[in-house]
Amino acid sequence: MKLFVNIFLIALLTCLYIPMQANAKELGRKVLNSYDGWAAYGEGTTGGAMASKQNVFVVTNRTELIQALGGNNHTNQYNSVPKIIYVKGTIDLNVDDNNQPVGPDFYKDPNFDFEAYLREYNPETWGKKKVSGFLEEERMRSQKNQKDRILINIGSNTSIIGIGKDAKIKGGGFLIKNVSNVIIRNIEFEAPLDYFPQWDPTDGTLGEWNSEYDSICIEESSHIWIDHNTFTDGDHPDNSFKTYFGRRFQQHDGALDIKNSSDFITISYNVFANHDKVTLIGSSDSRTADRGHLRVTLHHNYYKNVTQRLPRVRFGQVHIYNNYYEFSKQSEYEFQYAWGVGVFSQIYAENNYFSFDWNIDPSYIIKVWSKNEESMYETGTIVDRPDGRQQIDLVASYNEANTLPLKKEITWKPTFYHIIHSTPSVPALVKAKAGAGNLH
């Protein structure tokens, strides 16, 4: 009888397991729905949905991931064969060729000496000029060694999908550069650590340590869909970093950055938590080639205890709707602003919800950099504070507190969306559905 019961239980569990795995594998064939943000423009975004059976992979480490992408991280971006890659468990990208974890010494130029670097560029003796010289050149070589290993090049016509609720990428990030038609879904990203940040005495009044490496960086690429992922600093929060020259030795950069004429991108149902610089759209005021590009949609994302760039925009036509922003004074990540209005940006924001556990001045939610008169259309925003919840015109709040006016008139109106939910429904909806592990 006991044997019969055991056989029955095994058979039952097998029946439950097969469809669950089948459903997970079917996610790789999913394409972006029509009108689901800017990435649906034109031919839409299908990723690797048309991959043949021999180009469907399950990967569990860096070596397998690179092999699935084409076999050589230096050339994988040129591999445009449709492919579906399922990420199973945690993949550490900061490893050697045997997939063993490594540290700064693995990448360090033989002549680089960090203590000598600190002595050479001490502001008391170096001053406020840009750092230069052989020590800076050695730091740059060290940084490049790390970059070449931990940034994984993604080719066109690729879908990378996490299996289940525990797919994770740490120790590095994905570089989507000079390609098109990429889908990334259902993965937790732990922000990579830059072992060799640069000291920049000219950054601000006191200088800053500036790092490289984003969890996902999109450059000169189009038709990209980033959906149901989670981005955090993980086991390395900013407050764990040391201080040199009176400034934090910042080893994190962006979570998800979009640069250099990238276009037709949808960022949906992601979680961004416990991180400083979240999303930069457009990298430079002087890069006028970005005009007519950087068309991005951000919807139903959950921003929790993050500092800035939610997003910061230059040039682009950016639709921001139904996102939930939640902040606590107890967080180590101090809120600075949410929406950054940069040069020639055209932001259209509607039905977003902000929650603060202190009575914030709503004029701080928007920040403007340009010295010209800039514009942003915004409607349906709710700000929830201890003193009450109310719908607030954030552009009007900004203008009341600042002498540089922000106009509400912009030259375009979004058409790529299915439904815009009512603002009061946004917190519950987003918290229930956003992030890795919530993809069904």
DOBANU-838312 format. One record per residue: x, y, z of N, C-alpha, C in turn. Coordinates in steps of 0.001 Angstrom, whole numbers, plus 500000, padded with zeros to 6 digits. Atoms other than C-alpha are relative to their C-alpha. Last residue first. Layout:
<sites>
XYZXYZXYZ/...
</sites>
This chain:
<sites>
500848501194500168502669534358484112499594499874498535/500356500153501399505446536773485048499240498681499810/501425499722500163505449537688488713499541499868498561/500783500968499244508788536074489572498507500206499880/499671501379500325510777539107488475499219499057500911/498792500638499506508997542387489096500196498569499550/498671499603500478505594543990488763501096499115500568/499574500579501281502207542255489088501441500298499600/500387501400500195500795542663492581500666499370498795/499355500829498984502678545840493494499679498519499817/498570500104500269501664547427490190500695499093501008/499766500689501266497950546731490505501486499767499768/500324501415499833497712547650494180500320499207498743/499145500688499016499576550927493722499716498507500120/498622500311500391497903551903490377500797499276501081/499821501448500109494192551657491206501456499602499811/500150500677498702493958555224492543500233498496499942/498862499847499082495500556521489261499790499300501339/500241498868499109492856555120486932501119500060501033/500825500245498821494359552676484461499813501268500814/499358499265498901495602553717481033499073499863501211/500890499413499003494598551096478494500836500730501026/501296500672500053496127549740475283498994500658500943/500407500548498712499089552000474612498633499348499831/499671501411499813501007553297471610499732499563501444/501039500832500610499220556551470730500259498511500239/499831501452500115501152559056472820498808499328499326/500929500650499081500754562785472027500122498494499809/500445501342500375503369565007470401499027499476501054/500362500085501415504524568639470270499525498618499573/499004500763500736504578569493473953499440499698498613/500268500306501400502767572224475883501155499200499401/500724501258500123502995572052479655499754499607498557/501248499930500746505710574676480034499348498628499897/500134501259500717508303574579482793498644500021499311/501307500631500221509212578058483961500093498707499214/499910500492501371512643578943485386498718499245499675/500104498858500908511842581009488493500080499583498544/498796499732500785511112577965490626499776501156499031/498812500000499153508708577126493464501271500402499269/500203499117498840505402578009491811501264500142500832/499928498605500441506621576513488538499794500983501139/498624499652500332507334573143490144500117501477499655/499242499956498746503929572990491761501443500381499766/500372498757499316502271573914488451500759500138501318/499381498924500763504202571143486694499689501341500652/498586499889499629503254568744489474500728501078499225/499380499586501258499519569320489134501472500269500300/499198498781500031498458567445492247500524500231498586/499503499857501366495760564872492917500669501352499887/500696499100500898495486564428496647500600499958498598/499784500410501385496292562081499493499227500941499094/501123500256500882496627563405503005500418499600498604/501025498981499830498903564907505643498843499842499022/500680500121498712500902561673505885498900501042500218/499103499611498911501592561918502141499278499827501325/500525500505498727500038560432498967501039500272501079/498928499995499006500724562351495737499373499673501349/500393499980498591498352561524492875501261499962500855/499060500451498976499228562467489296499380500087501386/500497501137499230496391562642486763500909499489501085/501397499976499558498167564893484274499705498760500842/500213500894498859501637565857483107498562500140500474/501428500145499753502867567426479880499801498971501100/500359501346499586506468568570480012498503499966500218/501414500334499902508147571624478550499816498549500403/500281501383500349511496573385478778498512499716500201/501320500359499518512370577084478684499678498594499509/501065499533500871516085577206478099498652499671500639/500164498570499770518677576970480844498956500594499060/499697499100501105518281573204480834499771501452500380/498593499605500152518482571251484052500212501107498985/499710499489501346514907570764485322501450500467499954/498778499198500022513911568631488315500311500376498562/499447499691501320510411567298489010501278500821500167/500147501224500776509387565597492267500554500170498579/498727500707500118510812568457494329499908498759499116/499200499350501037507788570713493662501349499304499807/500122500657501308505713568184495607500809500653498886/500444498933500897507084569522498931499932499399498602/499086499431500980507358566319500914499347501167499279/500747498976500733505181565655503906500921500755499047/499807498676499412506833562433505029499294501019499101/500358500064498585506002558773504451500404501269500752/498891499591499126505888559387500704499561499843501454/500274500184498577503674557724498077501253500325500806/498846499827499113503622558835494435499566499845501450/500337499908498573501081557574491874501284500061500817/498961500600499170501236558056488094499702500294501468/500538500961499034498158558728485975501087499204500719/501415500025499618499830560502483079499699498842500954/500223500819498801503279561682482067498529500035500388/501459500013499874504191562931478570499680499028501137/500588501000499106507877563896478517498485500178500048/501444499898500209509350565756475535499327498892500805/500788501182499652513046566422476202498511500290499829/500897500415501084514786569185474257499202498731500316/500012499229501228517486569493476960499118499336498939/498768499505500579516634567788480212499786500648498646/500332499378501285513575567272482381501261500646499446/499004499016500397514426564855485179499720500509498608/499939499756501445511429563070486656500979501124499693/500478501113500817511796561559490120500237500262498526/501045499591500939513822563810492419499557498762499237/499602498686500503516303563606495302498957500569499046/500668499505501192515081560709497485500514501387499620/500756498765499781517622559469500006499430500534498688/499962499326501298518682555865499587499085501215500070/498647499454500153519424554668503137500156500735498679/499133500656500976515681554280503575501370500654499964/499130500942499315514062555470506799500969499311499035/498895499251499389512636558555505093500995499069500689/500011499905498541510522556195503012501209500792500472/498767499552499353509628556356499321499820500077501515/500178500084498548507117554700496994501332500291500697/498761499532499374506704555457493279499780500050501506/500177499791498572504038553564491314501359500299500632/498898500469499169503947553829487525499729500342501459/500396501081499080500677554086485603501180499392500749/501363500104499473502157556229482802499834498781500909/499875500535498642505431557671481531498592499890500578/501323500169499406505587558281477764500161499277501337/500083501043498983508964559583476612498619500010500646/501446499979499780509600561525473409499692498814500915/500977501011500368513361561849473722498545500365500193/500413500139501402515755564817473611498742499143499788/499569499003500981517207564381477123499423499609498637/500202500071501454515456562521479927500653501172499286/499495498714500461516119561629483562500083499951498482/498618499888500472513885558690484535500462501459499911/501133500911500056513043557903487344499018500311498880/500075500477501387516535559416487405498888498959499832/500134499034501095516977559788491197499933499293498646/499566498623499778517195558241494659499635500958498873/498932499678500938515406554909494923500235501510500035/498795499541499295513339553719497842501199500091499063/500055499991498539510772551801495790501358500373500591/498774499369499532510031552357492106499920500121501522/500047499746498559507405549936490767501362500524500438/498780500332499268506902549951486997499862500431501457/500247501005498961503440549880485438501295499500500644/501320500142499385504520551864482370499949498827500987/499830500631498688507678553343480890498628499893500648/501178500084499140507533554064477156500382499308501298/500031501010498941510584555231475195498669500076500740/501437500136499752511260557175472009499794498784500898/500268500142498566514966558004472279498500500032500294/499854501365499490515203559201468659499599499979501482/500788500903500816514211562292466654500098498550500419/501278499413500415517025564325468174499268499044499055/501111500649499306519658561982469594498646500603499636/500455501118500827522148563145466945498843499253500653/501188499586500758522290566395468970499503498912499047/500174501041501024524698564791471424498711500259499214/499366499626501266525680567999473232499782498969498893/500689498844500584523273567652476147500524500313498605/499259498742500054524688564186476826499155501104499374/498814499917499144523599560676477794500663501360500048/499200498943500624520029560384476573501176500350500888/500408500066501404517538558438478690500650501172499282/499594498837500784519138557791482086499562499769498561/500093500052501462517386555297484337500337501347499384/500804501090500541518016554379487994500028499966498478/500292499538501363520814556351489610499284498898499232/499880498552500153520699555583493360499555500425498602/498955499647500955519462552055494077500001501518499842/498726499857499280517324550395496714501174500204499050/500001499782498552514487549243494458501432500148500519/498717499341499766513548549260490770500039500373501476/499782499438498664510777546744490050501404500594500045/498748500288499306509740546133486452499972500585501408/500175500926498873506220545938485018501323499556500625/501298500270499372507072547602481696500100499005501154/499544500447498681509990549312479928498743499801500846/501047500098498977509128549655476230500590499391501263/499699500818498821511732550869473720498816500046500958/501110500959499962511367552268470219500219498950501099/501357499616500396514712554049469851499028498831500155/500859501172499860518379554191470818498547500430499820/500961500185501093520048557323469478499224498698500057/499427499967501349523034557160471827499022499554498914/499111498949500483521670556129475221500163499953498485/500354500021501419519170554155477298500705501187499346/499746498758500737520243553283480858499751499803498508/500417500238501380518832550601483174500123501315499244/500673501292500033520230550285486699499658499628498562/501431500062500220522794553064486436499436498593500132/500446499012500975526236553289488037498488499859499831/501174500294500822527429551543491172499756501121499000/499675501105500904530906551554492746498813499567499146/501185500538500669530682554934494472500393498938498973/499333500745501065533642555541496788498924499221499244/500218501433500064531594558015498854500707499391498789/501112500388500872533132561464499106499900498471499955/501262499504499471535289563041501841498783499646499165/500084498573500320538471562570499832498654500582500460/498673499428500269537878558830500169499813501439499538/499947498582500358534845557170501758501456500422499799/499120499133499224534185553427501904499922501441499503/498782499553500668531197551592500423500799500945500901/498914500921499655528666549677502544501335500430499396/499429499634498704526261552633502505501076499031500470/499047498884500074525774552158498763500647500308501346/500625498670499967524186548763499228501042501101500033/498993498929499943526196545700498160499321501369499977/499155500153498810524175542512498841501034501113500162/499780501317499415521446543438496388500828500024501258/498579500071499667521891546834494713500339498712500744/499641499505498673518477546340493113501525500009500151/498670499387499965516803545783489713500261500529501411/499762499299498733513837543423489304501444500476500022/498710500241499366512527542288485905500077500765501324/500101500880498834508958541977484643501373499587500537/501288500245499345509603543495481202500130499030501176/499478500397498691512393545072479152498801499882500936/501055500132498981511288545241475496500625499434501269/499557500716498802513757546555472907498850499981500996/500988501052499755512858547675469399500486499057501101/501427499702500141515963549737468666499156498756500198/500802501189500266519666549947469465498524500352499977/500140500073501465522291552694469407499210498754499571/499347498962500793523054551988473077499796499737498510/500474500048501372521007550077475664500617501166499241/499683498771500723522699549387479010499599499810498545/500302500069501432521268546796481389500323501354499400/500553501355500096522673546152484871499544499718498570/501409500059499660524772549250484308499560498538499988/500739501252499991528554549376484324498568500155500527/500625500489501224530761552412485043499163498765500313/499795501383500410531759554353488158499355499726498650/500944500415501037532237557965489189500350498616499483/499540501252500578533869559076492458498938499523499013/500730501248499808532859562677493034500800498828499439/499488501140500741534291566187493425499193498746500298/499072500771499186533503568686496178500677498863499243/499096499122499253531770571489494281501071499232500758/500556499321498830530213569266491685501040500820500723/501407500395499883532112566893489401499413500591501282/500834498958500601535373568750488629498510499702500105/500050498810499142537525566693491044499050501066499478/500198498822500855536611563491489164499875501236500883/500187498776499233537991560365490865499914501180499038/499109498871500262537447557368488641499689501152500948/500637498717500306535928554109489858501040501098499794/499032498943500278538066550933489645499315501318499624/498867500067499072536302547908491168500943501195499857/498818499507500707533011548786489459501152500019501004/499054499141499293530428546623491194501138500384499073/498576500368500000527509545204489219500837501019500761/499120499024500633523907545942490274501459499570500075/499284499341498900521962542808491163501077500882499394/498654499497500261519551541977488351500557500652501260/499526499060498981516505539795488969501438500385499666/498678500208499415515192538221485767500249501046501082/500080500897498844511622537774484480501357499653500614/501135500095499081511996539295481011500313499055501174/499433500499498740514534540537478460498897500024501045/500948500097498882513390540959474835500729499423501204/499533500740498822515651542135471989498926500056501086/500926501101499743514707543254468471500494499086501123/501439499744499946517595545446467337499256498723500362/500815501156500368521374545732467591498527500411500025/500025500133501455524085548398467743499224498774499535/499354498920500761524589547876471477500010499681498507/500786500112501230522602545891474045500430501161499121/499766498876500898525118545450476877499269499725498691/500214500228501426523894543124479635500243501295499230/501231499525500614525248543283483174499954499671498521/499806499397501310527845542170485684498671500430499421/498591499876500328528393540541489068500295500632498659/499235499132499103524821539361489337501438500069499517/498703499628500568522131537918487071500697500911501004/499269498813499541519211536133488703501304500158499233/498960499716501003516480533619487919500682501319500345/498681499751499412514681532783491182501107500206498973/499978498817499148510947532916490497501391500352500512/500507500024498639510512530485487609500166501321500721/500900501103499685512737530462484528499576500097501461/499735500739498780514208533822483547498968498906500215/501130500144499095513832534830479916500436499218501238/499369500579498810516399536137477442498949500017501105/500821499939498792514868536698473993500758499316501128/499715500824498825517203537513471111498948500225501079/500949501118500078516619538797467593500208498995501123/501372499756500445519718541026467623499172498712500042/500236499795501417522839540177469626498532500243499685/501209500679500455523523540666473341499781500317498523/500577499451501224527013541546474551498840499142499514/500290501053500964527748540549478160499265500597498804/501088499524500848529412543161480328499805499012498863/501281500044499273531401541376483067498830500577499209/500457501290499487534478540310481099498574500040500535/500002501003501053535414543186478811499457498654500474/501120499779500917534378545692481471499899498889498954/501228500444499345536768544266484050498808500099499050/499889501446499803539770544543481757498733499448500637/500329500632501277538575548012480726500096498481500098/501445499924500182538556549139484358499575499321498707/500596500946499050542112547942484864498491499949499816/499736501334500540543217549761481723499391498928500898/500861500204501162541496552920482933500214498618499383/501363500230499500543178552676486334499058499692498844/500016501361499452546551552271484622498632499662500577/499982500921501142545892555390482516499967498546500469/501351499997500561544907557305485659499927499061498802/500852500705499045548174556274487299498551499950499515/499886501450500170550109557214484146499131499234500982/498712500570499671548865560804484034499971498483499992/499262500447501183545577562650484152501334499430500461/498868500865499718542906563725486650500627499527498687/500254501398500333540766566668485618501239499146500290/499887500352501416541652569936487377499744498502499805/501304500232500629540240570866490792500093499616498523/500882498895500331543375570639492945498741499554499284/500318500060501426546045567970492839499127501167499563/498797499738500794547610568834496219499701500035498497/499192498985499319544677569176498605501252500337499203/500403498633500373542441567371496131500849501085500642/500563499355498809544433564121496625499664501467499667/501138499158500353545038562897493092499268500575501209/499772499146501169548548561506493468498868501003499794/499005498977499686548171560168497017500142500999498845/500557499086498993544925558375496276500989501115500337/501043499214500678546344556874493073499399501025500970/499281498954500729549445555753494980499022500909499266/499494499071498982547172553901497407500785501130499344/501080499125499556545329552388494443500473501009501048/499875499965498541548478551041492817498967500985500525/500945499129499305548110550057489162500135499818501504/499367498803499447551291548686487593499052500882500800/498889500321499095550118545110487036500632501216500661/498767499838500748546784546372485620501177499773500956/499111498869499754544083545076487932501202499983499071/500085499024501091541504542685486484501090501071500065/500135500729501265541957539514488568500070500956498809/498668500414500445543253541564491493499963499271498659/499260498955500713539880543303491771501344499550499453/500043498668499413537978540115492679500856500980499218/498722499292499970537105536747491137499799501382500616/500043498552499710534325534185491480501396500606500096/499671499760498603534930530764489840500037501505500267/501187499542499275533120530099486563500228500117501504/500525501193499339536083528113485200498779500324500858/500454500920501039536838530892482698499488498678500561/498965500355500972536996533370485569499446498989498993/499338501282499762534002534909487317501094499789498955/498689499577499514532204538235487694500799498759500405/499187499621501157529243537191485552501415500405500389/499020498981499612527512535277488353500882500273498785/498794499979500834524451533410487073500869501167500450/499138498818499958521797532568489654501206499822499096/499234499735498790519040530037488941500829501266499881/500427500834498880517974529091485412500889500249501201/499068499906498885518196531675482631499438499215501173/500652500048498698516298530648479497501075499999501087/499097500434498936517821531770476202499254500077501321/500692499885498717515725532019473051500913499414501055/499633500907498924517562532644469773499179500293501255/500998500005498918516902534213466392500344498947501047/500853501183500138520225534381464464498967500018501130/501407499603500082521505537955464720499063498821499770/500761501227500239525009537100465933498509500329500039/500216500133501445526862540403465539499210498735499642/500969498993500405526517541240469243499690499925498507/501382500474499894528187537919470009498968501035499556/500675499960501309531540539142468658498524499612500069/499527498856500783533593540027471737499244500149498683/500589498756499483531558537721474013500424501220499208/498880499084499769532445534722471847499433501348500427/498732500656499738530272531597471593501179500903500293/499210500085501233527124532844469905501380499423500182/500075498745500746524643533950472557500826499978498719/501345499892500572524164530385473785499859501251499140/500106500990501067527930530011474277498638500086499313/499237499492501145528064533264476234499923499030498825/500687498823500536525265532086478537500716500527498757/501147500463500781526804528640478974499248501164499369/499500500701501177530115530141480063498860499548499100/499522499043500995528446532623482390500445499302498719/498781499277499615526472529984484301500457500883498845/499870499929498541523094528177484400501268500701500448/498631499716499536521849528356480825500019500182501506/500127499752498560518803526769479159501411500168500541/499003500440499032518949527119475379499512500234501431/500672499787498718516694527398472311500880499373501074/499586498708499461518672527782469083499160500408501203/498573500057499648518528524108468112500531501322500527/499795500774498772514725524228468316501466499977500416/500135501434500226514527527031465731500332499258501298/498813500867499892514109530588466980499659498550499672/499945500863501186511115532571465677501182499029500036/501194500856500081510309534078469094500043499021498835/499616501263500632513875535354469471498845499054499775/498861500683499409512933538969470143500371498752499229/500272501428499886509495539805468759501150499217500625/498855500640499356509362543593468973499650498545500281/500154500531498648507084545567466663501264499367500528/500036501460500035507389545905462896499836499370501369/499502500643501221506465549563463078499845498491500034/500014499193501226506055550775466657500510499186498800/500957500612500925505421548137469326499945500729498667/499355501160500619508609549155471189499071499262499046/499257499636501199506984552576471739500662498799499309/498866499100499890504467551184474181500752500178498698/499488499998498631502236548139474076501276500831500065/500297498761499286500406549112470857500483500002501454/500127498783500801500599545561469509499582501158500889/501311499747500573501583543023472127499999501283499172/500646498810499471505276542307472591498657500212499300/499534498763500613506152538761471634499255501173500638/500878498841499860505884535513473565500632501226499350/500674499758501281507813532550472202499080501214500057/499015499585500985510258532519475102499399500301498639/499778498554499863507372532435477543501003500513498960/500786499276500987506440528992476186500232501506500065/499307500011501277509307527463478153499230500767498922/498796499165499885507821528536481467500701500085498655/500429498596499993504426527151480464501192500933500077/500421499654501354506010523826479518499579501459499925/498820499785500807507845523709482822499629500414498582/499372498797499466504598524185484734501248500324499198/500610498795500548502851521744482422500632501277500527/499868499882501451505443519042483174499317501238499456/498720499399500392505721519621486926500068500254498497/500002498569499672502071519050487846501246500680499454/501041499355500805501894515738486004499945501489500253/499501499932501377505198514707487547499004500695499097/499038498901500062503938515605491014500557500160498593/500735498742499877500908513376490495500938501191499880/500715499763501251502989510476489188499268501322500021/498996499652501008505357510750492123499332500319498674/499533498636499721502431510885494539501019500440498964/501067499054500343500816507800492962500452501446500185/500045499936501462504077505836493066498951501004499549/498811499275500460504499506722496744500007500151498485/500175498576499691500921505698497526501175500808499494/501003499459500925501354502356495725499799501498500214/499350499871501298504569501640497627499046500613498986/499105498842499913502817502393500928500691500235498667/500832498790500000500000500000500000500864501256500000/
</sites>
